[in-house]
Each structure stands twice: as C-alpha cells, then as structure tokens.
Amino acid sequence: MRATDLTLAEGLKALEKREISAVELTDAFLSGIERLNPRLNAYITVTAEQARASAAASDARRAKGEAGPLEGIPLGIKDLFCTEGVRTTAASKILGEFTPPYESTVSANLKRDGAVFLGKLNLDEFAMGSSNTTSAFGPVENPWSRANDPTKRLVPGGSSGGSAAAVAARLAMGATATDTGGSIRQPAAFCGIAGIKPTYGRCSRWGIVAFASSLDQAGPVARSVEDCAILLRSMSGHDPKDSTSANLPVPDFAAACGRSVKGLRIGVPAEYTLPGLAPEIEALWQQGLDWLKQQGAEIVPISLPHTKYALPTYYVVAPAEASSNLARYDGVRYGLRVTERDSDLRDLYERTRAAGFGAEVKRRIMIGTYVLSAGYYDAYYLKAQKVRALIARDFTEAWAKVDAIVTPATPSSAFAMDEKQDDPVTMYLNDVFTVTANLAGLPGLAVPAGLDGQGLPLGLQVIGRPFDEETVFAVGAALERAADFTAKPQVMA
C-alpha cells in the first residue's frame, strides 16, 4: 500500500511501529501535491520546507518517547485559520499577503499534538459559497468525474472545497475546515469523504477569519469517520480567548465510533422529503435507514415544522453578520490598500473594498447591510432571529423522541463548474439540508454512503443533540460500516 493510501488511523499505527517515518510520510504527500495541485488547485500556499522540518522534529520526539496523539500526521489547513508566520488569505485579494503574527487556537491545538502542516487550503472567498468557485486564487477541481463525461470539471463543493478535494485526492491525510451553513458537510459529500461540524462552542473560533460569528464552527474532514473523530478530539477544548467556547470535557470521540446503535431511536423528519428530490438520493436515504434498522436501531418519523423557513432565515442572518464582520477590511489595518494621490479616507475605503472583494462577497455585504438598515431591521433581521429560535425549538422537541436524526447531506451530487453559476438562489439551495444544524448550533456529520448513476459520491448526514458528538459518531460509523464505501476518485496521488 502506498503511504498516501493510509487513513489517518492507519498512519498513526504505521508511525508507531516505525514502518514509516514522519519525514517519509510528509514527503509522499508533498510529492502528490507537487504533481496534482497545479490541476486541482486545492492548496493556495504549500509550506514544503516547514513541513519537512516539522516532520523531522516529530520523528525526534517519537524517538524520545514524547509522541503526541497526532505525531507526524500530515494535514492541510483551510486558509481561513490564522497560522503564525504563514500567509493567510481567506481566498480574498483584500487580505493580500497578510501574514498573521499569531496562531489560531484550533491549529495550535493540532501542532501541540504533533501534526505536520503541509500548507494552506483553498476555499470560497471568506467561506462564502457552495462550489469553491469564488476564490480569488481560482476554483478548486473535484478529483471525481462523471462516468459519461470524464472531461467535465466538477466543483468540490464549498466553502471547504480545497480541504475536501485535498483529502479525497490523497494530498493530505486530513484537513481543517469550517462550516457556517454546510461548508464542511456539503464538500465532504461531493468528494466522497467524511466531515463533521461539531456543536457550536466545541472548537474555539479564535484566530479564524470570521464570516458569520453566531454560525461559524471549525471541524475536520478526513477519509473516515474514525479519522474525523481523532482530529476533532485534538481540535476541541475550552479557550478563554473565545467567549463562545464551551467549558466542557472533551470525550474520546474515536472510542464512540465502535459503539453499537442497537436501541437508538433515529429520527426521520418528514419536511426533508423535498419536491423534486433526486430519486437516487431518496433511495440512498432509505437504504441508510434500513442499514441502521438491521443493526438494531428504531426508525421514528418526526416533524421539524419550521424547516421550510431555514434557508431564507440563514440568508438573512449570515449576510447580516458578514456585513458587520467584513467592515474591518478597509485598507487601513489589513492587507490590500488602494488609494489615489490627494484622495481622502472615504475614497481609500471605497477603492480598497471595490478592488479587494469578489462579486459574491459584495452581494452578501449588500444584502446584510440592507437587512440591518434602520428601516428594515425589524422586518428582516429581527424576524429571522425569531424564526431561528423556532427552528431550534423544533429540534429540542425532537430530542424527546429520538437520539439522532438521519437525512441526505446534499440535494444532488457534485455539479459542473459551468452549472448554477449564474443563479445564486439555485446555488444557495445546496445548503438546504445542512443550514438547520448551524441555526440550531447542533453537530452534523456527513458520511459517504453510495454513488449516483454517474459514479459520483453521495452522502448521508447525521444530526445530534448539542455536545453529543459521541452518538453522532456512533451512528455515522455504523452507516460507514454498512455502506463499505471503497470507491476512489479518478484523480489521486
């Protein structure tokens, strides 16, 4: 087996047994990046020399018996996480060559545990998008392709498209990602890998470039559910620098992957059966429920009546918070500055923001500014927050009846780069199954579970109670075992 074919859990065992060194493992992934990144564009910045030095230090720690839980594991870091001394762009021109003098808490936790960083991964600009085509550094290509049209370039999903494509193509053993409305789960499903958005507050948001602060949450993507569980344990924990960080113990998530689902009650929300849902996705959903039933779970129909308002609510709340967060990028404090001789401060702001932000970011800033304006605040933003509370209440009532909820992860498989791009509303519908978990702050896990008629991966989603990621991992691992998803992308290191 090639080193890049190892899962993260297998990689840890191989390192422990001295079957491979961290330097050899890192070199294998760097070789793949050198060969395939010019096509896939998954990485914005590759830190090869730093990675080799980090891997050598990791081998030295292991030799001294000081190995951490992730010692020597090569990871990619979404370019939304600030990394000390390494350019952090958020895939936007406006951050330009911004190099943070500090490390995000999540990436610092991974370093503490011995991980090796290969570089910074591409994303939709400021994490705004469902296709990874809004990056100022160019789109990311999905390593999978359609059986009947292998030349058609497909999107990897967004916003964590670089993270998902890199892991699927064996250009990283795992990767960090963030999820504001589905940005971990949708690209994971499109690329045939696993990804979890944990409960809001489980991972610190300190040092992550903000999009919508009440919705953003960091999480991992990896080749298997167990790999995600291993990574999430390192990423999680209380952080006094983030007031929304939960001061709760971090369980052994990987141990939960071996739990039985016998006796668990699995909810099936009636409102997730949307008109026009692809028959293949509906069939996979039913198959997933049958797998759980065969393993002893009880399938329980439930209702989440305010689900139909989730998407419009999300697209009021998220742009409102984005317009506020992105006000800080004005040409004075960070990155790009565009000015003319004898121009004033207002002219500096206008020129910098016009040149620095892409079309999708500008669209969301304008929507957000509108819904927060004096004449429309009550009609849009305040009302959206009230509906958000009702959506959260639906879930609270559901938890009295069930232990977890299983739904499709996405309404379709990966689409082509030239599809849906001129219709933002159609693009926003990609998040229809995922935004509710963000609005309610719940954990959601995407698991690869099958292929569509064109040979593209489809995923199922497991949603759980707040801070009950263990049950989510148990159900996700049960689905993974039953699905036995062994298909591989066409482009792979």
Secondary structure per residue as TSV (DSSP state, phi and psi in degrees):
chain	resnum	aa	ss	phi	psi
A	1	M	-	360.0	136.8
A	2	R	-	-72.3	152.1
A	3	A	G	-59.1	-35.9
A	4	T	G	-73.9	-11.8
A	5	D	G	-83.5	-13.3
A	6	L	S	-66.4	139.0
A	7	T	-	-73.6	170.7
A	8	L	H	-61.6	-43.1
A	9	A	H	-63.2	-40.7
A	10	E	H	-67.5	-37.0
A	11	G	H	-62.3	-41.4
A	12	L	H	-62.6	-41.4
A	13	K	H	-65.5	-42.0
A	14	A	H	-63.8	-38.0
A	15	L	H	-68.5	-40.4
A	16	E	H	-63.8	-37.6
A	17	K	T	-83.8	1.5
A	18	R	T	63.0	25.0
A	19	E	S	-74.4	-20.2
A	20	I	S	-152.8	151.4
A	21	S	-	-98.7	163.0
A	22	A	H	-63.0	-35.1
A	23	V	H	-65.1	-43.4
A	24	E	H	-65.1	-41.4
A	25	L	H	-64.5	-44.7
A	26	T	H	-63.5	-42.7
A	27	D	H	-62.2	-35.7
A	28	A	H	-63.3	-42.3
A	29	F	H	-72.2	-38.6
A	30	L	H	-63.4	-36.1
A	31	S	H	-62.7	-42.8
A	32	G	H	-63.4	-40.5
A	33	I	H	-63.3	-43.7
A	34	E	H	-60.6	-35.4
A	35	R	H	-82.3	-40.4
A	36	L	H	-105.3	-20.9
A	37	N	H	-63.9	-32.4
A	38	P	H	-57.2	-27.2
A	39	R	H	-89.8	-50.5
A	40	L	H	-77.2	-30.1
A	41	N	-	60.0	34.2
A	42	A	-	-73.8	-32.3
A	43	Y	E	-102.2	133.8
A	44	I	E	-85.3	-42.0
A	45	T	E	-132.3	126.8
A	46	V	E	-106.2	126.2
A	47	T	-	-108.0	64.6
A	48	A	H	-61.3	-48.6
A	49	E	H	-66.1	-41.8
A	50	Q	H	-62.1	-38.7
A	51	A	H	-64.2	-43.2
A	52	R	H	-64.8	-41.0
A	53	A	H	-65.5	-40.7
A	54	S	H	-64.8	-40.1
A	55	A	H	-65.7	-39.9
A	56	A	H	-63.4	-40.9
A	57	A	H	-64.6	-35.5
A	58	S	H	-65.9	-44.6
A	59	D	H	-59.5	-38.7
A	60	A	H	-65.6	-41.6
A	61	R	H	-63.6	-42.6
A	62	R	H	-63.2	-40.1
A	63	A	H	-62.4	-30.1
A	64	K	T	-88.8	2.6
A	65	G	T	76.3	27.0
A	66	E	-	-115.8	32.1
A	67	A	-	-69.7	136.1
A	68	G	-	-87.5	176.7
A	69	P	T	-63.4	-22.2
A	70	L	T	-120.1	27.0
A	71	E	T	-58.6	117.4
A	72	G	T	84.6	6.3
A	73	I	-	-85.2	121.3
A	74	P	E	-79.2	122.6
A	75	L	E	-124.0	155.4
A	76	G	E	-103.2	148.9
A	77	I	E	-118.0	122.5
A	78	K	E	-56.1	136.8
A	79	D	T	-78.1	34.6
A	80	L	T	-111.2	-11.8
A	81	F	B	-92.5	125.0
A	82	C	-	-68.1	132.7
A	83	T	B	-127.5	124.6
A	84	E	T	-58.0	120.8
A	85	G	T	78.9	1.2
A	86	V	B	-121.2	130.9
A	87	R	-	-48.3	134.0
A	88	T	-	-128.4	113.2
A	89	T	-	-108.6	-20.3
A	90	A	T	54.2	24.4
A	91	A	T	58.2	31.4
A	92	S	-	-126.3	144.2
A	93	K	G	-65.1	-28.4
A	94	I	G	-69.5	-25.1
A	95	L	G	-86.5	-15.2
A	96	G	T	47.4	-119.4
A	97	E	T	-101.1	29.1
A	98	F	-	-57.7	122.8
A	99	T	-	-119.8	107.7
A	100	P	-	-66.9	143.1
A	101	P	S	-88.9	14.5
A	102	Y	S	-144.1	166.9
A	103	E	-	-113.5	137.1
A	104	S	-	-61.7	153.1
A	105	T	H	-62.2	-41.4
A	106	V	H	-63.4	-47.8
A	107	S	H	-68.8	-31.9
A	108	A	H	-64.4	-39.1
A	109	N	H	-62.2	-40.4
A	110	L	H	-66.7	-41.4
A	111	K	H	-62.3	-42.6
A	112	R	H	-54.8	-36.8
A	113	D	T	-88.6	6.1
A	114	G	T	100.7	5.1
A	115	A	-	-67.5	152.7
A	116	V	E	-109.3	125.5
A	117	F	E	-93.5	124.4
A	118	L	E	-85.9	-26.5
A	119	G	E	159.5	-171.7
A	120	K	E	-106.5	130.8
A	121	L	E	-95.0	144.7
A	122	N	-	-67.1	159.1
A	123	L	-	-161.1	170.9
A	124	D	S	-67.8	146.2
A	125	E	G	-53.4	124.6
A	126	F	G	51.9	28.6
A	127	A	G	67.1	22.4
A	128	M	-	-102.7	97.4
A	129	G	-	158.6	162.4
A	130	S	S	-121.7	17.9
A	131	S	S	-141.1	-8.5
A	132	N	S	56.2	38.4
A	133	T	-	-110.4	-0.5
A	134	T	-	-98.4	6.6
A	135	S	-	-67.2	138.5
A	136	A	T	-69.2	-11.3
A	137	F	T	-104.0	17.5
A	138	G	-	93.6	159.4
A	139	P	-	-73.9	158.2
A	140	V	-	-98.7	140.2
A	141	E	-	-97.7	136.5
A	142	N	-	-70.1	131.5
A	143	P	S	-69.7	-10.8
A	144	W	-	-88.5	156.4
A	145	S	-	-143.8	160.6
A	146	R	B	-73.0	141.2
A	147	A	T	-63.8	-35.3
A	148	N	T	-90.7	-5.3
A	149	D	B	-153.5	69.4
A	150	P	T	-65.5	-14.3
A	151	T	T	-85.7	-13.9
A	152	K	S	-71.9	125.1
A	153	R	-	-82.8	126.2
A	154	L	B	-103.9	154.2
A	155	V	-	-80.3	154.1
A	156	P	-	-91.3	0.9
A	157	G	-	88.4	172.1
A	158	G	S	-153.4	167.5
A	159	S	S	-85.4	-14.6
A	160	S	T	-84.4	44.7
A	161	G	H	-67.6	-37.1
A	162	G	H	-64.6	-41.0
A	163	S	H	-62.1	-48.3
A	164	A	H	-67.9	-42.7
A	165	A	H	-65.1	-40.5
A	166	A	H	-63.2	-43.6
A	167	V	H	-68.1	-43.5
A	168	A	H	-64.2	-36.4
A	169	A	T	-88.2	7.6
A	170	R	T	63.9	38.8
A	171	L	S	-102.4	3.7
A	172	A	-	-165.4	150.8
A	173	M	S	-79.8	-24.3
A	174	G	E	-167.9	172.6
A	175	A	E	-154.9	154.6
A	176	T	E	-82.9	155.5
A	177	A	E	-153.2	170.2
A	178	T	E	-134.2	155.9
A	179	D	E	-138.2	112.7
A	180	T	S	-105.0	-31.8
A	181	G	S	-144.2	6.7
A	182	G	S	141.8	12.1
A	183	S	T	-71.2	-6.5
A	184	I	T	-99.5	-48.6
A	185	R	H	-71.9	-39.6
A	186	Q	H	-66.7	-50.3
A	187	P	H	-65.6	-32.5
A	188	A	H	-60.6	-44.5
A	189	A	H	-65.6	-41.4
A	190	F	H	-65.6	-28.2
A	191	C	H	-105.0	4.5
A	192	G	T	71.6	34.3
A	193	I	-	-129.5	-179.7
A	194	A	E	-101.3	152.9
A	195	G	E	-161.0	138.5
A	196	I	E	-125.9	132.1
A	197	K	E	-95.2	111.5
A	198	P	-	-75.5	177.8
A	199	T	-	-56.6	141.2
A	200	Y	T	-57.8	124.0
A	201	G	T	104.7	-14.9
A	202	R	S	-68.1	-40.4
A	203	C	S	-112.4	141.4
A	204	S	-	-65.8	142.2
A	205	R	-	-97.6	3.1
A	206	W	T	-65.6	127.9
A	207	G	T	85.9	4.9
A	208	I	B	-101.0	130.5
A	209	V	-	-60.5	123.8
A	210	A	-	-78.3	141.0
A	211	F	S	-111.2	-74.5
A	212	A	-	-128.9	104.0
A	213	S	T	-63.6	-28.8
A	214	S	T	-84.3	-2.8
A	215	L	T	-119.4	-31.2
A	216	D	-	-58.9	137.5
A	217	Q	E	-152.6	136.6
A	218	A	E	-82.4	152.2
A	219	G	E	-165.7	174.4
A	220	P	E	-102.1	157.0
A	221	V	E	-121.6	145.3
A	222	A	E	-160.8	176.2
A	223	R	S	-74.1	-23.9
A	224	S	S	-138.5	165.0
A	225	V	H	-62.9	-42.4
A	226	E	H	-61.2	-41.3
A	227	D	H	-60.6	-41.3
A	228	C	H	-61.8	-40.2
A	229	A	H	-64.1	-41.1
A	230	I	H	-63.9	-45.2
A	231	L	H	-66.8	-41.5
A	232	L	H	-63.0	-35.2
A	233	R	H	-61.2	-39.6
A	234	S	H	-72.4	-35.2
A	235	M	H	-74.0	-25.0
A	236	S	-	-84.0	169.3
A	237	G	-	132.1	156.8
A	238	H	-	-69.7	141.3
A	239	D	-	-135.3	112.1
A	240	P	T	-61.9	-16.6
A	241	K	T	-80.0	-8.3
A	242	D	-	-122.3	112.4
A	243	S	T	-67.4	-15.4
A	244	T	T	-95.2	0.9
A	245	S	-	-74.5	132.5
A	246	A	-	-82.1	133.0
A	247	N	-	-92.1	73.8
A	248	L	-	-130.7	154.2
A	249	P	-	-62.8	151.0
A	250	V	-	-100.9	113.2
A	251	P	-	-71.1	171.1
A	252	D	-	-83.8	89.6
A	253	F	H	-63.1	-35.4
A	254	A	H	-63.8	-35.3
A	255	A	H	-63.6	-32.6
A	256	A	H	-67.4	-22.9
A	257	C	T	-64.4	-21.4
A	258	G	T	-91.9	-1.0
A	259	R	-	-69.5	149.5
A	260	S	-	-78.0	149.9
A	261	V	-	-97.6	6.4
A	262	K	T	-60.0	128.2
A	263	G	T	89.5	-12.9
A	264	L	-	-71.2	145.4
A	265	R	E	-101.1	120.6
A	266	I	E	-106.3	118.8
A	267	G	E	-82.6	142.2
A	268	V	E	-124.6	101.2
A	269	P	E	-73.6	127.2
A	270	A	G	-61.0	-33.1
A	271	E	G	-71.8	-10.2
A	272	Y	G	-85.8	-5.6
A	273	T	S	-84.7	90.4
A	274	L	-	-85.1	149.2
A	275	P	T	-60.4	133.4
A	276	G	T	83.4	5.0
A	277	L	-	-60.5	130.8
A	278	A	-	-56.1	132.1
A	279	P	H	-55.4	-34.1
A	280	E	H	-64.2	-37.2
A	281	I	H	-73.2	-40.0
A	282	E	H	-62.8	-40.9
A	283	A	H	-65.7	-40.5
A	284	L	H	-65.0	-39.8
A	285	W	H	-58.3	-48.7
A	286	Q	H	-63.4	-39.4
A	287	Q	H	-60.3	-43.4
A	288	G	H	-60.5	-42.4
A	289	L	H	-65.2	-38.5
A	290	D	H	-63.7	-41.0
A	291	W	H	-59.4	-43.5
A	292	L	H	-67.8	-38.5
A	293	K	H	-62.7	-41.2
A	294	Q	H	-64.5	-24.1
A	295	Q	T	-94.5	10.4
A	296	G	T	102.2	2.6
A	297	A	-	-80.8	156.0
A	298	E	E	-104.9	129.3
A	299	I	E	-92.5	124.7
A	300	V	E	-124.8	118.1
A	301	P	E	-67.3	135.3
A	302	I	E	-134.4	171.8
A	303	S	-	-127.3	134.5
A	304	L	-	-121.7	79.0
A	305	P	T	-62.7	-22.8
A	306	H	T	-94.3	9.5
A	307	T	G	-56.8	-35.5
A	308	K	G	-65.3	-16.5
A	309	Y	G	-96.5	-0.8
A	310	A	H	-64.6	-47.4
A	311	L	H	-64.1	-50.0
A	312	P	H	-62.1	-34.2
A	313	T	H	-63.5	-45.0
A	314	Y	H	-59.9	-42.3
A	315	Y	H	-82.5	10.2
A	316	V	H	-103.5	-48.8
A	317	V	H	-66.6	-48.4
A	318	A	H	-63.7	-49.1
A	319	P	H	-63.9	-34.0
A	320	A	H	-60.4	-47.7
A	321	E	H	-69.8	-33.6
A	322	A	H	-65.4	-42.4
A	323	S	H	-62.9	-33.7
A	324	S	H	-73.1	-47.5
A	325	N	H	-63.1	-39.6
A	326	L	G	-82.9	0.3
A	327	A	G	-65.0	-20.6
A	328	R	G	-72.0	-17.1
A	329	Y	-	-91.0	94.4
A	330	D	S	-131.1	8.7
A	331	G	S	87.9	-2.0
A	332	V	S	-99.4	-46.4
A	333	R	S	-102.1	-33.7
A	334	Y	S	-128.8	148.5
A	335	G	S	49.5	-128.5
A	336	L	-	-61.9	141.6
A	337	R	-	-138.1	121.1
A	338	V	-	-119.5	118.2
A	339	T	-	-144.4	160.2
A	340	E	-	-116.3	155.6
A	341	R	T	-60.2	136.1
A	342	D	T	68.0	11.8
A	343	S	-	-82.3	161.4
A	344	D	-	-99.1	-176.8
A	345	L	H	-63.4	-41.7
A	346	R	H	-61.5	-40.1
A	347	D	H	-63.5	-38.5
A	348	L	H	-59.9	-48.2
A	349	Y	H	-56.6	-50.9
A	350	E	H	-64.9	-46.2
A	351	R	H	-65.3	-42.5
A	352	T	H	-64.6	-47.6
A	353	R	H	-70.6	-34.1
A	354	A	H	-66.7	-40.2
A	355	A	H	-82.6	-27.8
A	356	G	H	-87.3	-32.9
A	357	F	S	-93.5	144.0
A	358	G	-	-82.4	176.4
A	359	A	H	-63.2	-41.9
A	360	E	H	-67.9	-39.7
A	361	V	H	-65.7	-42.2
A	362	K	H	-61.4	-41.3
A	363	R	H	-59.4	-45.0
A	364	R	H	-72.9	-33.7
A	365	I	H	-63.8	-41.4
A	366	M	H	-66.7	-41.9
A	367	I	H	-62.0	-45.5
A	368	G	H	-64.7	-41.1
A	369	T	H	-64.5	-38.0
A	370	Y	H	-64.5	-47.8
A	371	V	H	-73.0	-15.8
A	372	L	H	-96.1	-5.1
A	373	S	S	-68.8	157.1
A	374	A	T	-54.7	-39.9
A	375	G	T	-78.4	-15.1
A	376	Y	T	-124.9	-0.5
A	377	Y	I	-56.2	-50.7
A	378	D	I	-65.8	-40.0
A	379	A	I	-70.1	-30.9
A	380	Y	I	-113.7	-66.5
A	381	Y	I	-65.9	-47.7
A	382	L	I	-64.0	-42.0
A	383	K	H	-64.2	-40.0
A	384	A	H	-61.8	-38.5
A	385	Q	H	-66.4	-34.7
A	386	K	H	-67.0	-41.9
A	387	V	H	-65.5	-38.0
A	388	R	H	-57.8	-40.6
A	389	A	H	-63.6	-36.7
A	390	L	H	-68.4	-38.7
A	391	I	H	-62.1	-43.7
A	392	A	H	-63.7	-37.7
A	393	R	H	-65.8	-37.1
A	394	D	H	-54.7	-45.1
A	395	F	H	-67.0	-41.6
A	396	T	H	-57.9	-42.2
A	397	E	H	-68.0	-34.7
A	398	A	H	-65.9	-34.5
A	399	W	T	-67.1	-13.8
A	400	A	T	-73.2	-18.6
A	401	K	T	-110.3	-27.6
A	402	V	-	-135.3	164.3
A	403	D	S	-99.3	-24.6
A	404	A	E	-158.8	163.2
A	405	I	E	-124.0	136.5
A	406	V	E	-118.2	129.8
A	407	T	E	-140.7	170.9
A	408	P	E	-64.5	155.8
A	409	A	S	-86.5	-34.6
A	410	T	-	-142.0	158.7
A	411	P	S	-82.0	-4.1
A	412	S	S	-158.5	172.9
A	413	S	S	-83.6	-178.3
A	414	A	-	-58.7	137.6
A	415	F	-	-104.9	169.6
A	416	A	B	-79.5	158.0
A	417	M	T	-63.9	-24.5
A	418	D	T	-97.1	12.5
A	419	E	S	-107.0	143.5
A	420	K	S	70.3	-4.0
A	421	Q	T	-69.0	-25.5
A	422	D	T	-96.8	10.3
A	423	D	-	-133.9	91.2
A	424	P	H	-61.3	-30.8
A	425	V	H	-66.6	-44.5
A	426	T	H	-61.0	-39.5
A	427	M	H	-63.1	-42.5
A	428	Y	H	-64.1	-25.7
A	429	L	G	-66.7	-13.4
A	430	N	G	-60.4	-23.6
A	431	D	G	-94.0	9.8
A	432	V	T	-60.2	-32.8
A	433	F	T	-90.4	-11.2
A	434	T	T	-108.3	-26.3
A	435	V	H	-65.9	-27.5
A	436	T	H	-61.3	-37.2
A	437	A	H	-64.5	-34.8
A	438	N	H	-70.7	-43.9
A	439	L	H	-62.7	-34.7
A	440	A	H	-94.7	-3.3
A	441	G	T	72.9	24.7
A	442	L	-	-95.3	157.3
A	443	P	-	-75.5	141.5
A	444	G	E	-141.1	132.8
A	445	L	E	-121.3	130.8
A	446	A	E	-99.2	133.2
A	447	V	E	-125.9	128.6
A	448	P	E	-67.6	130.2
A	449	A	E	-132.9	-9.0
A	450	G	E	177.8	-178.1
A	451	L	E	-122.8	150.2
A	452	D	-	-87.4	-173.8
A	453	G	T	-64.3	-19.7
A	454	Q	T	-97.1	7.9
A	455	G	S	79.9	18.3
A	456	L	-	-97.1	146.4
A	457	P	E	-70.0	146.9
A	458	L	E	-126.1	146.6
A	459	G	E	-123.7	158.0
A	460	L	E	-110.6	153.9
A	461	Q	E	-117.0	136.8
A	462	V	E	-113.8	122.8
A	463	I	E	-109.4	138.6
A	464	G	E	-128.2	177.1
A	465	R	S	-66.1	158.8
A	466	P	T	-56.4	132.3
A	467	F	T	59.1	23.2
A	468	D	-	-112.7	51.6
A	469	E	H	-63.0	-24.4
A	470	E	H	-61.6	-44.9
A	471	T	H	-65.6	-38.1
A	472	V	H	-60.1	-44.8
A	473	F	H	-65.6	-38.6
A	474	A	H	-62.2	-46.3
A	475	V	H	-68.5	-42.5
A	476	G	H	-61.6	-42.0
A	477	A	H	-66.7	-35.3
A	478	A	H	-64.6	-41.8
A	479	L	H	-64.0	-41.7
A	480	E	H	-62.5	-44.0
A	481	R	H	-62.4	-43.6
A	482	A	H	-68.7	-39.2
A	483	A	H	-70.8	-32.0
A	484	D	T	46.9	54.8
A	485	F	-	-75.6	105.7
A	486	T	-	-116.3	1.1
A	487	A	-	-63.6	150.3
A	488	K	-	-125.8	150.8
A	489	P	-	-69.2	160.9
A	490	Q	S	-74.1	-29.7
A	491	V	S	-106.0	115.5
A	492	M	-	-156.0	140.8
A	493	A	-	-72.5	360.0
